[in-house]
């Protein structure tokens, strides 16, 4: 058996039928989702709220904050919230499964209302830097210690570079949320890969990035400036079939776990948990287990400025016990046993 640090997932939309973006989200739903992820080895997560009307975003932020207050272990597990959108590119491809009707330009007053609703929990905001007002927005987020992340963008290389100068620190699921066809060079992918000021997140589920693409991008970024996220959606962990969800409408889960919009190959989030991404990276690429765990634990924890994600005396006892093939047997959250298979 292996003892590993609990995994830290900066992008979780949902899992096993529970959705942080549900219209009727309750504190019980939040707690149930967190507990499902404990069974999969994720001990720290950022619930991810995506593009929606402001009243829905603020409502769900309040529910997440209330769930943290109601249960200390859930509060420990939810270290921050990631808001992905609504300040994204409206173009097909970069927009992904985000609802075009609710895309809009960055608004610091709206961000203030998010923080008021969540008790200051929003620590990551993904936006497209080409939108009007984005650079001032990024600069202010940086001043407040909030991570501005570039994603779902159709920006020019010059616009990416301007965002980095303004204070952007992260690239959201680099290589995805992009056009199906782009210029060979220059383009927004190369510019983000080359920017040492940007850490990049990658979805290593076998569907979002081919193994050779993931390998090349990871080599370009370097292990210290890369991390894994699941980007899991509510249908992750569910049986294959067609479903209807508040995010994307009709969604298909394939036999291989691939989650797509019906009638095409456009991905609608990931069907994998973070530990499944770790296992895929180890099995299909040159990444060794220790490195993969670093990408899914220590690196994201460092980005959140927390001491989690490490096996060291004095660090928070967020630990998992697994088989050699990474099936999770036991999970401890802040020293408390929360799962025993």
C-alpha positions as a LaTeX table, in Angstrom:
\begin{tabular}{lrrr}
\hline
Residue & $x$ (\AA) & $y$ (\AA) & $z$ (\AA) \\
\hline
Unk1 & 0.00 & 0.00 & 0.00 \\
Unk2 & 0.99 & 3.62 & $-0.51$ \\
Unk3 & 0.55 & 6.59 & 1.80 \\
Unk4 & 0.15 & 9.79 & $-0.23$ \\
Unk5 & $-0.78$ & 13.38 & 0.52 \\
Unk6 & $-4.44$ & 14.13 & $-0.09$ \\
Unk7 & $-4.99$ & 15.58 & $-3.55$ \\
Unk8 & $-5.79$ & 19.27 & $-4.11$ \\
Unk9 & $-8.19$ & 19.98 & $-6.99$ \\
Unk10 & $-8.55$ & 23.61 & $-8.09$ \\
Unk11 & $-11.38$ & 22.93 & $-10.55$ \\
Unk12 & $-14.39$ & 20.85 & $-9.51$ \\
Unk13 & $-17.76$ & 21.61 & $-11.09$ \\
Unk14 & $-19.45$ & 18.55 & $-9.66$ \\
Unk15 & $-19.19$ & 14.82 & $-9.13$ \\
Unk16 & $-21.36$ & 11.68 & $-8.87$ \\
Unk17 & $-24.65$ & 13.46 & $-9.59$ \\
Unk18 & $-23.94$ & 16.52 & $-7.43$ \\
Unk19 & $-23.38$ & 19.89 & $-9.10$ \\
Unk20 & $-22.03$ & 23.10 & $-7.57$ \\
Unk21 & $-23.88$ & 24.90 & $-10.40$ \\
Unk22 & $-27.30$ & 23.39 & $-9.73$ \\
Unk23 & $-30.20$ & 25.84 & $-9.57$ \\
Unk24 & $-31.37$ & 24.23 & $-6.32$ \\
Unk25 & $-27.96$ & 23.66 & $-4.68$ \\
Unk26 & $-28.21$ & 23.03 & $-0.92$ \\
Unk27 & $-25.64$ & 22.81 & 1.86 \\
Unk28 & $-26.37$ & 19.09 & 1.99 \\
Unk29 & $-25.48$ & 18.76 & $-1.69$ \\
Unk30 & $-22.18$ & 20.55 & $-1.09$ \\
Unk31 & $-21.30$ & 18.26 & 1.81 \\
Unk32 & $-22.31$ & 15.14 & $-0.14$ \\
Unk33 & $-20.13$ & 16.15 & $-3.09$ \\
Unk34 & $-17.15$ & 16.79 & $-0.83$ \\
Unk35 & $-17.61$ & 13.39 & 0.83 \\
Unk36 & $-17.76$ & 11.64 & $-2.56$ \\
Unk37 & $-14.43$ & 13.22 & $-3.46$ \\
Unk38 & $-12.90$ & 12.08 & $-0.16$ \\
Unk39 & $-13.56$ & 8.53 & $-1.37$ \\
Unk40 & $-11.51$ & 9.37 & $-4.49$ \\
Unk41 & $-8.58$ & 10.86 & $-2.60$ \\
Unk42 & $-9.32$ & 14.57 & $-3.04$ \\
Unk43 & $-9.07$ & 16.18 & 0.38 \\
Unk44 & $-8.91$ & 19.83 & $-0.70$ \\
Unk45 & $-10.93$ & 21.36 & $-3.52$ \\
Unk46 & $-12.10$ & 24.57 & $-5.10$ \\
Unk47 & $-15.79$ & 24.35 & $-6.00$ \\
Unk48 & $-16.02$ & 25.86 & $-9.47$ \\
Unk49 & $-18.93$ & 28.12 & $-10.38$ \\
Unk50 & $-19.27$ & 28.75 & $-14.10$ \\
Unk51 & $-20.95$ & 31.34 & $-16.32$ \\
Unk52 & $-24.48$ & 32.19 & $-15.16$ \\
Unk53 & $-26.60$ & 35.22 & $-14.25$ \\
Unk54 & $-25.15$ & 37.08 & $-11.29$ \\
Unk55 & $-28.00$ & 36.18 & $-8.93$ \\
Unk56 & $-27.36$ & 32.47 & $-9.48$ \\
Unk57 & $-23.61$ & 32.84 & $-8.95$ \\
Unk58 & $-24.06$ & 34.75 & $-5.71$ \\
Unk59 & $-26.76$ & 32.37 & $-4.47$ \\
Unk60 & $-24.55$ & 29.32 & $-4.93$ \\
Unk61 & $-21.59$ & 31.11 & $-3.37$ \\
Unk62 & $-23.74$ & 31.73 & $-0.28$ \\
Unk63 & $-24.72$ & 28.05 & $-0.14$ \\
Unk64 & $-21.09$ & 26.92 & $-0.37$ \\
Unk65 & $-20.10$ & 29.37 & 2.38 \\
Unk66 & $-22.94$ & 28.11 & 4.57 \\
Unk67 & $-21.90$ & 24.48 & 4.01 \\
Unk68 & $-18.38$ & 25.33 & 5.20 \\
Unk69 & $-19.79$ & 26.91 & 8.34 \\
Unk70 & $-22.05$ & 23.94 & 9.04 \\
Unk71 & $-19.32$ & 21.28 & 9.02 \\
Unk72 & $-15.71$ & 21.98 & 10.08 \\
Unk73 & $-14.31$ & 19.14 & 7.94 \\
Unk74 & $-16.19$ & 20.35 & 4.87 \\
Unk75 & $-14.91$ & 23.82 & 5.69 \\
Unk76 & $-11.38$ & 22.47 & 5.85 \\
Unk77 & $-11.77$ & 20.68 & 2.52 \\
Unk78 & $-13.16$ & 23.71 & 0.66 \\
Unk79 & $-10.13$ & 25.97 & 0.71 \\
Unk80 & $-11.42$ & 28.46 & $-1.86$ \\
Unk81 & $-13.84$ & 28.92 & $-4.75$ \\
Unk82 & $-12.93$ & 29.17 & $-8.43$ \\
Unk83 & $-15.29$ & 31.25 & $-10.60$ \\
Unk84 & $-14.80$ & 30.23 & $-14.24$ \\
Unk85 & $-16.46$ & 32.96 & $-16.27$ \\
Unk86 & $-18.65$ & 34.78 & $-17.04$ \\
Unk87 & $-15.98$ & 37.00 & $-18.60$ \\
Unk88 & $-15.07$ & 34.61 & $-21.42$ \\
Unk89 & $-14.77$ & 34.64 & $-25.20$ \\
Unk90 & $-18.10$ & 34.26 & $-27.02$ \\
Unk91 & $-16.47$ & 32.44 & $-29.95$ \\
Unk92 & $-17.29$ & 28.80 & $-30.57$ \\
Unk93 & $-14.45$ & 26.65 & $-29.30$ \\
Unk94 & $-13.02$ & 29.04 & $-26.71$ \\
Unk95 & $-16.50$ & 29.39 & $-25.19$ \\
Unk96 & $-16.73$ & 25.63 & $-24.61$ \\
Unk97 & $-20.00$ & 24.64 & $-22.95$ \\
Unk98 & $-20.51$ & 28.05 & $-21.30$ \\
Unk99 & $-23.86$ & 29.72 & $-22.03$ \\
Unk100 & $-23.27$ & 32.54 & $-24.53$ \\
Unk101 & $-26.38$ & 34.37 & $-23.28$ \\
Unk102 & $-24.70$ & 35.11 & $-19.94$ \\
Unk103 & $-21.19$ & 36.06 & $-21.07$ \\
Unk104 & $-20.25$ & 39.62 & $-20.18$ \\
Unk105 & $-17.35$ & 42.02 & $-19.60$ \\
Unk106 & $-15.36$ & 42.02 & $-16.34$ \\
Unk107 & $-16.98$ & 44.01 & $-13.55$ \\
Unk108 & $-15.17$ & 44.70 & $-10.28$ \\
Unk109 & $-18.41$ & 45.68 & $-8.59$ \\
Unk110 & $-19.78$ & 42.23 & $-9.40$ \\
Unk111 & $-16.62$ & 40.63 & $-8.02$ \\
Unk112 & $-17.18$ & 42.57 & $-4.81$ \\
Unk113 & $-20.67$ & 41.12 & $-4.57$ \\
Unk114 & $-19.25$ & 37.60 & $-5.08$ \\
Unk115 & $-16.87$ & 38.15 & $-2.19$ \\
Unk116 & $-19.62$ & 39.54 & 0.01 \\
Unk117 & $-21.80$ & 36.50 & $-0.71$ \\
Unk118 & $-19.00$ & 34.00 & $-0.11$ \\
Unk119 & $-17.22$ & 35.66 & 2.78 \\
Unk120 & $-14.14$ & 36.33 & 0.66 \\
Unk121 & $-13.89$ & 32.74 & $-0.57$ \\
Unk122 & $-13.32$ & 33.48 & $-4.27$ \\
Unk123 & $-9.58$ & 33.02 & $-4.82$ \\
Unk124 & $-9.43$ & 32.16 & $-8.55$ \\
Unk125 & $-11.25$ & 33.83 & $-11.45$ \\
Unk126 & $-10.89$ & 32.54 & $-15.02$ \\
Unk127 & $-11.42$ & 35.16 & $-17.73$ \\
Unk128 & $-10.55$ & 36.02 & $-21.32$ \\
Unk129 & $-8.07$ & 38.95 & $-21.26$ \\
Unk130 & $-9.27$ & 40.37 & $-24.58$ \\
Unk131 & $-12.61$ & 41.48 & $-23.11$ \\
Unk132 & $-13.00$ & 45.24 & $-22.47$ \\
Unk133 & $-11.83$ & 46.17 & $-18.98$ \\
Unk134 & $-10.04$ & 42.85 & $-18.42$ \\
Unk135 & $-6.58$ & 44.30 & $-17.79$ \\
Unk136 & $-7.73$ & 46.67 & $-15.06$ \\
Unk137 & $-9.76$ & 43.81 & $-13.56$ \\
Unk138 & $-6.72$ & 41.50 & $-13.55$ \\
Unk139 & $-4.54$ & 44.18 & $-11.96$ \\
Unk140 & $-7.05$ & 44.75 & $-9.16$ \\
Unk141 & $-7.45$ & 41.03 & $-8.50$ \\
Unk142 & $-3.67$ & 40.74 & $-8.27$ \\
Unk143 & $-3.60$ & 43.63 & $-5.80$ \\
Unk144 & $-6.16$ & 41.80 & $-3.65$ \\
Unk145 & $-4.22$ & 38.53 & $-3.75$ \\
Unk146 & $-6.77$ & 36.78 & $-5.98$ \\
Unk147 & $-5.49$ & 34.62 & $-8.83$ \\
Unk148 & $-6.49$ & 35.86 & $-12.28$ \\
Unk149 & $-6.39$ & 32.91 & $-14.67$ \\
Unk150 & $-6.41$ & 33.07 & $-18.47$ \\
Unk151 & $-8.87$ & 30.67 & $-20.06$ \\
Unk152 & $-11.62$ & 30.23 & $-22.63$ \\
Unk153 & $-9.86$ & 32.91 & $-24.65$ \\
Unk154 & $-9.38$ & 33.91 & $-28.26$ \\
Unk155 & $-6.77$ & 36.52 & $-27.31$ \\
Unk156 & $-3.86$ & 37.55 & $-29.49$ \\
Unk157 & $-0.36$ & 36.87 & $-28.20$ \\
Unk158 & $-0.03$ & 40.59 & $-27.41$ \\
Unk159 & $-3.22$ & 40.46 & $-25.32$ \\
Unk160 & $-1.91$ & 37.43 & $-23.42$ \\
Unk161 & 1.37 & 39.25 & $-22.74$ \\
Unk162 & $-0.53$ & 42.32 & $-21.53$ \\
Unk163 & $-2.55$ & 40.15 & $-19.13$ \\
Unk164 & 0.66 & 38.70 & $-17.70$ \\
Unk165 & 2.07 & 42.18 & $-17.18$ \\
Unk166 & $-1.17$ & 43.17 & $-15.44$ \\
Unk167 & $-0.75$ & 40.29 & $-12.98$ \\
Unk168 & $-2.34$ & 37.13 & $-14.43$ \\
Unk169 & $-0.73$ & 34.09 & $-12.77$ \\
Unk170 & $-2.49$ & 31.02 & $-14.13$ \\
Unk171 & $-3.69$ & 29.36 & $-17.34$ \\
Unk172 & $-6.93$ & 27.40 & $-16.96$ \\
Unk173 & $-6.88$ & 23.88 & $-18.52$ \\
Unk174 & $-4.30$ & 24.92 & $-21.10$ \\
Unk175 & $-4.90$ & 23.32 & $-24.49$ \\
Unk176 & $-8.66$ & 23.20 & $-23.96$ \\
Unk177 & $-11.35$ & 25.87 & $-24.20$ \\
Unk178 & $-9.76$ & 26.71 & $-27.55$ \\
Unk179 & $-10.57$ & 26.79 & $-31.25$ \\
Unk180 & $-10.52$ & 23.46 & $-33.06$ \\
Unk181 & $-8.29$ & 25.08 & $-35.70$ \\
Unk182 & $-5.77$ & 27.85 & $-34.97$ \\
Unk183 & $-2.75$ & 29.41 & $-36.64$ \\
Unk184 & 0.37 & 27.29 & $-36.41$ \\
Unk185 & 2.17 & 30.26 & $-34.83$ \\
Unk186 & 1.85 & 32.67 & $-33.25$ \\
Unk187 & $-1.19$ & 31.76 & $-31.19$ \\
Unk188 & $-2.46$ & 32.02 & $-27.60$ \\
Unk189 & $-1.23$ & 28.54 & $-26.64$ \\
Unk190 & 2.43 & 29.15 & $-27.45$ \\
Unk191 & 2.38 & 32.50 & $-25.67$ \\
Unk192 & 1.01 & 31.00 & $-22.47$ \\
Unk193 & 3.43 & 28.07 & $-22.61$ \\
Unk194 & 6.34 & 30.49 & $-22.97$ \\
Unk195 & 5.28 & 32.80 & $-20.12$ \\
Unk196 & 7.22 & 31.84 & $-16.99$ \\
Unk197 & 4.90 & 34.01 & $-14.89$ \\
Unk198 & 2.00 & 31.69 & $-15.72$ \\
Unk199 & 1.44 & 28.37 & $-14.01$ \\
Unk200 & $-0.69$ & 26.06 & $-16.17$ \\
Unk201 & $-3.39$ & 23.60 & $-15.20$ \\
Unk202 & $-3.91$ & 20.47 & $-17.31$ \\
Unk203 & $-6.78$ & 17.97 & $-17.50$ \\
Unk204 & $-4.96$ & 14.63 & $-17.78$ \\
Unk205 & $-8.02$ & 12.44 & $-18.27$ \\
Unk206 & $-7.07$ & 10.94 & $-21.63$ \\
Unk207 & $-9.78$ & 12.91 & $-23.46$ \\
Unk208 & $-8.90$ & 16.59 & $-23.08$ \\
Unk209 & $-5.25$ & 16.17 & $-24.12$ \\
Unk210 & $-3.57$ & 13.34 & $-26.03$ \\
Unk211 & $-0.59$ & 11.84 & $-24.22$ \\
Unk212 & 1.98 & 13.39 & $-26.59$ \\
Unk213 & 0.39 & 16.84 & $-26.31$ \\
Unk214 & 0.30 & 16.66 & $-22.52$ \\
Unk215 & 3.91 & 15.49 & $-22.45$ \\
Unk216 & 5.14 & 18.31 & $-24.69$ \\
Unk217 & 3.20 & 20.97 & $-22.77$ \\
Unk218 & 4.44 & 19.67 & $-19.43$ \\
Unk219 & 8.03 & 19.72 & $-20.66$ \\
Unk220 & 7.56 & 23.29 & $-21.90$ \\
Unk221 & 6.04 & 24.53 & $-18.66$ \\
Unk222 & 8.26 & 22.54 & $-16.32$ \\
Unk223 & 7.10 & 20.55 & $-13.31$ \\
Unk224 & 7.30 & 23.56 & $-11.00$ \\
Unk225 & 4.87 & 25.62 & $-13.09$ \\
Unk226 & 2.28 & 22.94 & $-13.84$ \\
Unk227 & $-0.52$ & 21.19 & $-12.00$ \\
Unk228 & $-3.33$ & 18.76 & $-12.65$ \\
Unk229 & $-7.04$ & 19.49 & $-12.25$ \\
Unk230 & $-10.00$ & 17.21 & $-12.84$ \\
Unk231 & $-12.52$ & 19.76 & $-14.17$ \\
Unk232 & $-15.01$ & 17.07 & $-13.15$ \\
Unk233 & $-18.69$ & 17.70 & $-13.78$ \\
Unk234 & $-21.78$ & 16.35 & $-12.09$ \\
Unk235 & $-21.88$ & 13.34 & $-14.42$ \\
Unk236 & $-18.35$ & 12.24 & $-13.51$ \\
Unk237 & $-18.61$ & 8.83 & $-11.89$ \\
Unk238 & $-22.07$ & 8.22 & $-13.43$ \\
Unk239 & $-23.11$ & 5.40 & $-15.75$ \\
Unk240 & $-22.86$ & 5.88 & $-19.55$ \\
Unk241 & $-25.92$ & 7.42 & $-21.21$ \\
Unk242 & $-27.68$ & 10.67 & $-22.09$ \\
Unk243 & $-28.49$ & 13.18 & $-19.35$ \\
Unk244 & $-29.93$ & 16.66 & $-18.92$ \\
Unk245 & $-27.96$ & 19.06 & $-16.71$ \\
Unk246 & $-28.08$ & 22.78 & $-15.84$ \\
Unk247 & $-24.65$ & 23.13 & $-17.45$ \\
Unk248 & $-24.74$ & 22.44 & $-21.18$ \\
Unk249 & $-28.27$ & 21.01 & $-21.30$ \\
Unk250 & $-28.25$ & 17.53 & $-22.85$ \\
Unk251 & $-24.99$ & 15.73 & $-22.11$ \\
Unk252 & $-23.71$ & 12.31 & $-23.15$ \\
Unk253 & $-21.46$ & 10.11 & $-21.00$ \\
Unk254 & $-19.61$ & 7.64 & $-23.19$ \\
Unk255 & $-18.61$ & 4.10 & $-22.35$ \\
Unk256 & $-15.05$ & 5.38 & $-21.89$ \\
Unk257 & $-16.18$ & 8.12 & $-19.48$ \\
Unk258 & $-15.90$ & 10.92 & $-22.05$ \\
Unk259 & $-18.46$ & 13.69 & $-21.36$ \\
Unk260 & $-19.67$ & 15.51 & $-24.47$ \\
Unk261 & $-22.45$ & 17.64 & $-25.88$ \\
Unk262 & $-24.71$ & 15.32 & $-27.92$ \\
Unk263 & $-24.13$ & 14.91 & $-31.63$ \\
Unk264 & $-20.50$ & 15.94 & $-31.57$ \\
Unk265 & $-17.11$ & 15.69 & $-29.96$ \\
Unk266 & $-17.25$ & 18.99 & $-28.02$ \\
Unk267 & $-16.25$ & 18.16 & $-24.46$ \\
Unk268 & $-18.50$ & 19.33 & $-21.62$ \\
Unk269 & $-16.07$ & 18.94 & $-18.75$ \\
Unk270 & $-14.38$ & 15.83 & $-17.44$ \\
Unk271 & $-15.77$ & 12.52 & $-16.27$ \\
Unk272 & $-12.72$ & 11.72 & $-14.16$ \\
Unk273 & $-11.69$ & 12.39 & $-10.59$ \\
Unk274 & $-8.26$ & 13.86 & $-9.92$ \\
Unk275 & $-6.73$ & 10.56 & $-8.83$ \\
Unk276 & $-7.86$ & 9.02 & $-12.12$ \\
Unk277 & $-5.98$ & 11.82 & $-13.88$ \\
Unk278 & $-2.90$ & 11.02 & $-11.81$ \\
Unk279 & $-3.23$ & 7.34 & $-12.74$ \\
Unk280 & $-3.61$ & 8.15 & $-16.45$ \\
Unk281 & $-0.54$ & 10.39 & $-16.45$ \\
Unk282 & 1.55 & 7.68 & $-14.79$ \\
Unk283 & 0.28 & 4.92 & $-17.08$ \\
Unk284 & 0.35 & 6.79 & $-20.40$ \\
Unk285 & 3.20 & 9.31 & $-20.17$ \\
Unk286 & 6.76 & 9.65 & $-18.87$ \\
Unk287 & 5.52 & 11.14 & $-15.57$ \\
Unk288 & 6.47 & 9.07 & $-12.53$ \\
Unk289 & 4.14 & 8.61 & $-9.58$ \\
Unk290 & 5.98 & 11.02 & $-7.27$ \\
Unk291 & 5.90 & 13.74 & $-9.91$ \\
Unk292 & 2.24 & 13.13 & $-10.72$ \\
Unk293 & 1.32 & 13.40 & $-7.05$ \\
Unk294 & 3.30 & 16.64 & $-6.81$ \\
Unk295 & 1.33 & 17.99 & $-9.77$ \\
Unk296 & $-1.95$ & 17.10 & $-8.06$ \\
Unk297 & $-1.11$ & 17.97 & $-4.45$ \\
Unk298 & 1.92 & 20.09 & $-3.54$ \\
Unk299 & 1.83 & 22.37 & $-6.59$ \\
Unk300 & $-1.85$ & 23.38 & $-6.34$ \\
Unk301 & $-1.52$ & 23.70 & $-2.57$ \\
Unk302 & 1.40 & 26.08 & $-3.03$ \\
Unk303 & $-0.66$ & 28.16 & $-5.45$ \\
Unk304 & $-3.33$ & 28.49 & $-2.76$ \\
Unk305 & $-0.60$ & 29.38 & $-0.24$ \\
Unk306 & $-1.39$ & 26.49 & 2.05 \\
Unk307 & 0.91 & 23.90 & 3.63 \\
Unk308 & $-1.24$ & 21.00 & 2.40 \\
Unk309 & $-0.26$ & 18.49 & $-0.26$ \\
Unk310 & 2.93 & 17.33 & 1.46 \\
Unk311 & 4.01 & 14.42 & 3.64 \\
Unk312 & 5.98 & 16.35 & 6.23 \\
Unk313 & 5.89 & 16.61 & 10.02 \\
Unk314 & 3.74 & 19.56 & 11.00 \\
Unk315 & 1.77 & 19.67 & 7.74 \\
Unk316 & $-2.02$ & 19.21 & 7.87 \\
Unk317 & $-2.83$ & 15.49 & 8.10 \\
Unk318 & $-4.69$ & 15.27 & 4.80 \\
Unk319 & $-3.62$ & 11.77 & 3.80 \\
Unk320 & $-4.75$ & 8.91 & 1.60 \\
Unk321 & $-3.85$ & 5.22 & 1.61 \\
Unk322 & $-4.01$ & 3.55 & $-1.80$ \\
Unk323 & $-3.19$ & 0.34 & $-3.58$ \\
Unk324 & $-0.27$ & 0.45 & $-6.06$ \\
Unk325 & $-2.79$ & 1.10 & $-8.87$ \\
Unk326 & $-4.16$ & 4.11 & $-6.88$ \\
Unk327 & $-7.45$ & 2.69 & $-5.70$ \\
Unk328 & $-8.22$ & 4.66 & $-2.54$ \\
Unk329 & $-8.52$ & 2.54 & 0.61 \\
Unk330 & $-8.55$ & 5.17 & 3.37 \\
Unk331 & $-8.77$ & 8.95 & 3.57 \\
Unk332 & $-7.91$ & 11.29 & 6.44 \\
Unk333 & $-8.96$ & 14.94 & 6.43 \\
Unk334 & $-7.14$ & 17.13 & 8.95 \\
Unk335 & $-6.26$ & 13.99 & 10.87 \\
Unk336 & $-9.82$ & 12.65 & 10.97 \\
Unk337 & $-10.62$ & 9.35 & 9.18 \\
Unk338 & $-13.40$ & 10.10 & 6.70 \\
Unk339 & $-13.29$ & 7.08 & 4.37 \\
Unk340 & $-12.46$ & 3.39 & 4.81 \\
Unk341 & $-13.05$ & 1.12 & 1.84 \\
\hline
\end{tabular}
